[in-house]
Amino acid sequence: MTETSTEQDARWKSVAARDAAADGNFVYAVKTTGVYCRPSCPSRTAKPRNVCFYDTPAEAEAAGFRPCQRCNPNGRSLAEANTALVAEACRLIEASEDIPKLDELAARIGMSPYYFHRQFKAITGLTPKQWAAAHRGRRVRVELTDQTASVTGAIHGAGFNSNSRFYEQSTRLLGMTPTAYKNGGKDAEIRFAVAQSSLGAILVAQSAKGICAITLGDDPDDLVRDLQDRFPKANLIGGDAGFENLVARVVGFVEAPQIGLDLPLDIRGTAFQERVWQALRRIPPGQTASYAEIARRIGEPKAVRAVAQACGANKIAVAIPCHRVVRTDGALSGYRWGVERKKALLEKEAQP
């Protein structure tokens, strides 16, 4: 146990900010009330001179303090309980043939529809409907890569009860028709262009749905070959003047991140990857977050390695800013386009 009334103590800063990310690291006790709390406790903030810190609830209780009934510091917090319920809802969605209705899902886990929808979005970064669509999209992509299966078989294998319902969503899910996807992008049109930036060559590609690739490298030809490998049978079309303007916007954002970049994206990943990528897009320019922080933000505190893998799977550089994720100690870690580029991007974003 460490007693302190110093407002500069990092733990006190967590208490003052009601930082849920600090829960589990320590508890604080209030001498005037005899109660101890978790850092995120919503109760009225005590005066610093009346506060002392303990590493565990057991230490606080041994010192004579009792647990707060509001934040339940020696059990599951409300946030932890909600996370567990949302995880259960995710499993229900993934096990359902049809996308469950919001009211039905909320009733099965014991929440009101409004509260359930709000908690689900806060914890996963997606609405229940978006989660279901991402899961179904992953399933249909897996089914379509099975060369022994027909397109119709893949559609039904992914849980769609009718072809017409799937085809209404196919462009959003795949960026092209399912037949084109199964055939390696055959007959699908993907516009692309390569430009130069201070980080080297940069390729921007766009499907019917939106930007599907922003890649960085030293050799422009390597970037084009990588795009060809992803869609070996697609019609790759060099960008016209209008597309060149879009590429110029991307290059401008690389050089001056403060101008922002708001483009429609063709994001294709698993439900988990999309949750991570959504969390990355909420990191403001000039700021960073650790892999552990991202894992906590999406409600999966133990999935640090999976978060790192999702960052590595990102194929849309800068627009999905995986370069803003660092190690817990602040050190730069791997970046699929090179750590030096990651360092350069962060330095540009740190400039006023």
C-alpha positions in Angstrom: 0.0 0.0 0.0 1.2 3.5 -0.8 -0.4 6.5 0.9 -0.3 9.8 -1.0 -2.2 13.0 -1.3 -0.1 14.3 -4.1 -2.2 15.4 -7.1 0.7 14.7 -9.4 0.5 11.0 -8.7 -0.5 9.2 -11.9 -3.0 7.1 -10.0 -4.7 10.3 -8.8 -5.0 11.5 -12.4 -6.7 8.2 -13.3 -9.2 8.7 -10.4 -9.9 12.3 -11.3 -10.5 11.3 -14.9 -12.6 8.2 -13.8 -10.4 6.2 -16.2 -11.9 2.7 -16.6 -8.7 1.6 -18.3 -7.0 1.8 -14.8 -9.6 -0.6 -13.2 -7.9 -3.7 -11.9 -4.5 -1.9 -11.5 -5.3 -0.5 -8.0 -8.1 0.8 -5.8 -8.3 4.0 -3.9 -9.8 4.5 -0.4 -11.3 7.7 1.1 -10.4 8.1 4.7 -13.4 10.3 5.6 -16.0 7.7 4.4 -14.1 4.5 5.1 -15.0 3.3 1.6 -12.6 2.1 -1.2 -13.4 2.3 -4.9 -12.2 1.4 -8.3 -10.6 4.3 -10.4 -13.7 4.6 -12.6 -16.2 5.0 -9.8 -18.8 7.6 -10.7 -19.1 8.8 -7.1 -18.3 12.4 -6.2 -14.5 12.9 -6.4 -12.9 13.0 -3.0 -10.3 15.6 -1.9 -6.8 14.4 -2.7 -5.6 14.8 0.9 -8.3 12.2 2.0 -7.2 9.6 -0.5 -4.8 6.7 -0.3 -4.1 3.9 -2.8 -3.9 0.1 -2.5 -2.7 -2.4 -5.0 -5.6 -4.8 -4.3 -9.1 -4.8 -2.7 -7.8 -7.3 -0.1 -5.2 -4.7 1.0 -7.8 -2.0 1.3 -10.1 -4.3 3.4 -7.2 -5.4 5.6 -6.7 -1.7 6.4 -10.3 -1.4 7.5 -12.0 0.0 4.4 -15.3 -1.5 3.0 -16.1 -1.8 -0.7 -18.1 0.9 -2.4 -21.6 -0.4 -3.2 -21.8 1.8 -6.3 -18.7 0.6 -8.3 -18.3 -2.9 -6.6 -14.5 -2.8 -6.6 -14.1 -6.4 -5.3 -16.3 -7.9 -8.0 -17.3 -7.3 -11.6 -17.9 -3.6 -12.5 -20.9 -2.6 -14.5 -18.7 -2.1 -17.5 -17.3 -5.7 -17.1 -20.8 -7.1 -16.7 -22.0 -5.3 -19.8 -19.0 -6.5 -21.8 -19.7 -10.1 -20.9 -23.4 -9.6 -22.0 -22.3 -8.0 -25.2 -19.9 -10.9 -25.9 -22.8 -13.3 -25.3 -24.9 -11.3 -27.8 -22.1 -11.6 -30.4 -22.1 -15.3 -30.0 -25.9 -15.4 -30.4 -25.6 -13.3 -33.6 -22.8 -15.6 -35.0 -24.9 -18.8 -34.2 -28.1 -17.5 -35.8 -29.1 -18.4 -39.4 -30.9 -15.1 -39.7 -29.8 -11.7 -38.3 -31.7 -11.5 -34.9 -33.9 -8.5 -34.4 -32.7 -5.9 -31.9 -35.6 -6.4 -29.6 -35.0 -10.2 -29.5 -31.3 -9.9 -28.8 -31.9 -7.3 -26.0 -34.5 -9.5 -24.4 -32.3 -12.6 -24.4 -29.5 -10.9 -22.5 -31.8 -8.9 -20.2 -31.4 -5.3 -21.4 -33.8 -2.8 -22.9 -33.3 -2.4 -26.7 -32.1 1.2 -26.3 -29.5 0.4 -23.6 -28.4 -2.7 -25.4 -27.8 -0.9 -28.7 -25.9 1.9 -26.9 -23.7 -0.6 -24.9 -23.0 -2.8 -27.9 -21.9 0.1 -30.0 -19.7 1.5 -27.2 -18.0 -1.8 -26.5 -17.5 -3.2 -30.0 -17.4 0.0 -32.1 -20.2 -1.5 -34.3 -24.0 -1.7 -34.0 -25.5 -5.2 -33.7 -26.6 -5.0 -37.3 -23.1 -4.0 -38.5 -21.5 -6.8 -36.4 -23.9 -9.3 -38.0 -23.1 -8.0 -41.5 -19.3 -8.1 -40.9 -19.6 -11.7 -39.6 -21.7 -12.7 -42.5 -19.4 -11.0 -44.9 -16.4 -13.0 -43.5 -18.4 -16.2 -43.8 -19.4 -15.6 -47.4 -15.8 -14.7 -48.3 -14.6 -17.9 -46.8 -17.3 -19.9 -48.7 -16.5 -18.2 -52.0 -12.8 -19.1 -51.7 -13.8 -22.8 -51.7 -13.3 -23.6 -55.4 -15.5 -26.7 -55.1 -18.5 -24.8 -54.0 -20.9 -23.0 -56.3 -21.8 -19.3 -55.8 -25.3 -20.3 -54.7 -23.9 -22.9 -52.3 -21.6 -20.3 -50.8 -24.4 -17.8 -50.4 -26.5 -20.3 -48.5 -23.5 -21.6 -46.6 -23.0 -18.1 -45.2 -26.5 -18.0 -43.8 -28.4 -16.2 -46.5 -31.8 -17.8 -47.1 -32.3 -16.3 -50.5 -30.0 -15.3 -53.4 -31.9 -12.0 -53.9 -31.3 -10.9 -50.3 -27.6 -11.5 -50.6 -27.3 -9.8 -54.0 -28.9 -6.7 -52.5 -25.8 -6.5 -50.2 -23.1 -8.1 -52.3 -21.4 -4.9 -53.5 -21.2 -3.6 -49.9 -19.9 -6.9 -48.5 -17.5 -7.8 -51.3 -16.9 -4.6 -53.3 -18.0 -6.6 -56.5 -20.3 -9.3 -57.5 -19.9 -12.7 -55.7 -19.0 -14.4 -59.0 -16.3 -11.9 -59.7 -15.0 -12.3 -56.1 -15.0 -16.1 -56.4 -13.0 -15.8 -59.7 -10.3 -13.6 -58.2 -12.0 -10.4 -59.1 -12.8 -11.4 -62.7 -14.4 -8.5 -64.6 -14.5 -6.3 -61.5 -13.1 -2.8 -62.1 -10.6 -1.4 -59.7 -9.1 2.0 -60.5 -5.6 2.7 -59.2 -2.8 5.2 -59.5 0.7 5.5 -58.1 2.2 8.7 -56.9 5.3 9.9 -55.0 5.4 11.3 -51.5 8.0 12.0 -48.9 7.5 8.4 -47.7 8.2 7.0 -51.1 5.8 5.5 -53.6 2.1 5.4 -52.7 -0.6 3.4 -54.4 -4.3 4.2 -54.1 -6.9 1.8 -55.4 -10.7 2.1 -55.5 -13.5 -0.4 -56.0 -17.1 0.3 -56.6 -17.6 0.6 -52.9 -14.7 2.9 -52.0 -10.9 3.0 -51.3 -9.8 -0.6 -51.0 -6.1 -0.1 -50.8 -3.5 2.5 -49.8 -0.1 1.0 -49.8 3.4 2.4 -49.4 6.8 1.2 -50.6 10.1 2.0 -52.4 9.2 0.4 -55.7 6.0 1.5 -57.5 6.1 -1.7 -59.6 6.0 -3.8 -56.4 2.9 -2.0 -55.2 1.1 -2.7 -58.5 2.1 -6.3 -58.4 0.8 -6.6 -54.9 -2.6 -5.2 -56.0 -2.6 -7.7 -58.9 -1.9 -10.6 -56.5 -4.9 -9.6 -54.4 -7.2 -9.4 -57.5 -5.5 -11.5 -60.2 -8.5 -11.4 -62.6 -9.9 -8.0 -61.9 -9.8 -5.2 -64.5 -7.2 -2.9 -63.1 -7.7 0.5 -64.7 -5.2 3.4 -64.5 -6.8 6.4 -62.9 -8.1 9.3 -65.0 -7.8 13.0 -64.1 -10.6 12.7 -61.6 -9.0 9.8 -59.8 -5.6 11.5 -59.9 -7.2 14.3 -57.8 -8.3 11.7 -55.2 -4.7 10.4 -55.1 -3.5 13.9 -54.6 -5.8 14.3 -51.6 -4.2 11.2 -50.1 -0.7 12.4 -50.7 -1.7 15.8 -49.3 -2.9 14.1 -46.1 0.4 12.2 -45.8 2.3 15.4 -46.0 0.0 17.5 -43.8 -2.2 15.2 -41.6 -3.9 18.2 -40.0 -6.1 18.7 -43.2 -7.9 15.4 -42.5 -9.0 12.7 -44.9 -12.7 11.8 -45.3 -13.1 9.2 -48.0 -15.5 6.3 -48.5 -13.6 3.1 -47.6 -14.1 -0.4 -48.9 -13.2 -2.2 -45.6 -13.1 -6.0 -45.8 -12.2 -7.9 -42.7 -13.5 -10.1 -40.0 -15.9 -8.7 -37.4 -12.9 -8.5 -34.9 -10.7 -6.8 -37.4 -13.4 -4.2 -38.3 -13.8 -3.5 -34.6 -10.1 -2.8 -34.3 -10.0 -0.7 -37.4 -12.9 1.4 -36.2 -11.1 2.0 -33.0 -8.0 3.1 -34.9 -10.0 5.6 -36.8 -11.0 7.2 -33.6 -7.4 8.0 -32.5 -6.9 11.7 -33.3 -3.9 12.8 -35.4 -1.0 13.6 -33.2 -2.0 11.0 -30.6 -1.1 7.4 -30.1 -2.6 4.4 -28.3 -1.0 1.1 -27.2 -2.2 -2.3 -28.5 -3.4 -3.0 -24.9 -5.4 0.2 -24.9 -7.1 -0.7 -28.2 -7.9 -4.1 -26.8 -9.5 -2.5 -23.8 -11.5 0.0 -25.9 -13.1 -2.8 -28.0 -13.9 -4.8 -24.8 -11.3 -7.5 -25.4 -8.5 -6.7 -22.8 -6.8 -10.1 -23.3 -6.7 -9.9 -27.1 -3.6 -7.7 -27.4 -1.9 -10.1 -29.8 -5.0 -10.3 -31.9 -5.2 -6.5 -32.0 -1.6 -6.4 -33.3 -2.5 -9.0 -36.0 -5.5 -6.9 -37.1 -3.2 -3.9 -37.4 -0.9 -5.9 -39.5 -3.7 -7.1 -41.7 -4.8 -3.5 -42.5 -4.3 -2.7 -46.2 -5.5 0.9 -46.1 -2.6 2.9 -44.8 -3.1 6.3 -43.2 -6.9 6.3 -43.7 -7.0 3.5 -41.1 -4.1 4.8 -39.0 -2.5 1.7 -37.6 0.7 3.8 -37.5 -0.8 5.4 -34.4 -0.6 2.2 -32.3 2.6 1.7 -30.3 3.9 -0.5 -27.5 2.8 0.0 -23.9 6.2 1.7 -23.2 5.7 4.1 -26.1 8.2 2.4 -28.3 7.5 1.9 -32.0 6.7 -1.6 -33.1 6.3 -3.3 -36.4 4.6 -1.6 -39.4 3.8 -3.5 -42.6 5.2 -0.5 -44.6 8.3 -0.1 -42.4 9.0 1.3 -39.0 10.8 4.4 -40.4 7.6 5.3 -42.3 5.7 4.9 -39.1 8.1 7.2 -37.3 7.9 9.8 -40.1 4.0 9.7 -40.1 3.9 10.3 -36.3 6.5 13.1 -36.5 4.4 14.8 -39.2 1.2 14.5 -37.1 3.0 15.9 -34.0 3.8 19.1 -35.9 1.5 22.1 -35.0 
